[in-house]
Amino acid sequence: MVIRPLTADDALALQKLRQAAHEDLTLGTPQEREHGLAMHRIQETLVKPFRTIGAWAGSSTLIGAATVSPVPKDPWDTDGDAWVGLSSVIVAPPYRGQGVARGLVQACIDDAADCGFVGMLLEVNELNPAARHLYDSFGFTVWSGPSLFYEVEGDPFYRVSMKKMLATGPAANHPIDEGA
């Protein structure tokens, strides 16, 4: 498995991966799925301020991806700490349970910490025990929730907000900001 940042050239592979993940409704509401599968939305996640990291089996099969983006500064936060959000952690169904998500999350954590972000935030579906276990194993803690997030055909889905401290100091040298 090779883990590397995705580029604009990887947009079609990322769309195919998201379509495969859509088969088991991991992309949320119908509106979220439509939004997540739109090519222009996928292309947006491949340029700053986003950084999407992919896991590849061989040189041509994208089997997983995760996106990191700076969290907008809270106007009431006076300490200047910079946080990053982790989102869209997806793995192609045949590759689940093989450490792909673990590798992606670790790569995202390492990248954010190396760049000086102090913490990472994420939201997870409470009814996704594999994801909850993964984030718990990395030391993420619940700071909000569970709260009703959405319903699909009458079935409620609850989200839990989690956070993890990474490092200290401002993230002035993050590659997202430098266009890397």
N, C-alpha and C positions, 0 to 999 in steps of 0.2 A: 504494500500500500504506500502510495506517495501522497503526501499532504503538501499543498502549495496554495498561495493566493490565486484566485481566479481572475481572468482578464476578460475584456470584451469579446475575445475570440471564443470564450467558453459559454456564452449566453445560451446557445441551443442545447448544449449538454446539460446546463442547469435547468432549463425548461423541461427537458425530458425527465430529469431526476424528480422535479416537483410533480410532474404528471404521474409518475410511478407512486410517489408518496400520497398523492390525492386518492388513489384507489382505496385506501383504508381510512379516508377522511381525516388525515392528520393536519390538513391545512385549515381547519375550522369551518366557519360558516360558508354557505354558498358564495356570498359576496367576497369573503377573504380568499376563497379558492380562485374565483375569477380574477381578483386582483393579483394574487400570487403567481398565476400562470400567464398573465399578460406579458408579452415580450418586452414592451417598453418598461414595465416595472422590474423585470428581471435585469435588464440592462442598467437600470438605475442603481441596483445593488452592487454593480461591478465597477463603480467609479466613486471617488470621494464625495461625501464623507464616509461612505460605507467601505467595508473591506470584507469580502466574502472569500472564505477559505474552503477549498475542496479536497476531497479524498478520492484518489484514483486507483482503480485496479488495472494494472498495466498502464499503457500510455493513452488509452482512448476511452475508457469507461469510467465516468464520474459516478461514484457510489455513495457519496455523502457530501454535505455542505453545511456551513454555518456562517452567519453574518454578524459582524461586529460594527457598531456605530457609536460615535460619541453621544452621550446623553446631553441634551440642552441644559445649560447652566441654570440652576434654580436662582431666581433673583433675590431670594431671601437667604441664600447660602453666602456667607461672608468669608469663608476660609479658602475659597478658590480651588478646592479640590475638583479634579476632573474624573468623571465616571464614564464607563462605556457600557453599552447594552449588548447582550447576546441574544440573537433571535434566529429563527428559521433553521434550527438544527434538524436536519433531515438525513435519513439514510435509506437507500433503496431497500425494499422489503427483503430480497434474498441475502442481503449483507448484514441484517440486524443481528445483534447478539454476538458480533465478532470483533468488537472493540473499535469500530469505525467512529461512532459518536464520541467515545472516550478520547480517541486521538484528535478529533476535531476540536472538542472543548479544551483539551490541554493546549493545543496550538493557539487557540484564541486567548486563553488565559496568559500564556507565555508572551504572546505578542503585545497584549495590553499592558502587562507588568513591565516588560522591557521598555515600553514607550512612556512609562511614568504615570499611567492611570492608577488611581488609588483603589478603585473598586469596580465590580461588574454587577449589573442588574439583569434579571430575566423574569419572564413570566412563563408558567408551565400549567398545562391542564392537570387539575388535581387527579383526574381519573386516568392518568398516564403513569402507572407505577414504575415503569422502566426508566422514564425520564426523571422522575422524582428521585429514584435511587441513584441514578448517575449524578445528578446535581448535589445530592446529599453527600455522596462519596468524595466530591471535590471540595466540600466544606461550605457550600452555599447554605444560607439559613433563611427561613421564612421571615419576612418582615411585614407582609400584608396578605390577608385572605384567609381562607378561601372566600371568593365572592363570585356571584353569578356573572359569567362572561358572555355567554350566548346560548341559544337553543337551536337544535337542528331537529325538525319534525317532532317537536315537543320534548325532546331529550335535553336536559340541562347540562351544560358544561361549565365547570367552575375553574377559575384560575387562582394560582398562588403566585405571589410576587416573592422572589428570592434575591439575595445579595451575597456578595463575597468581597472581602477586603483583599486588595492585591499589593499595593505599594504606597509610598508617600510622595507628595510633591505634584506640581502641575505637569500636564502632559504636553508641554510645548514642542517636543520633538517627535510627535507621533507621525508615522509614515502616512497616515491618512491625510494629515494636514500638509505634508510635504509633497503629496502627489505620488508617493511610492506605491 
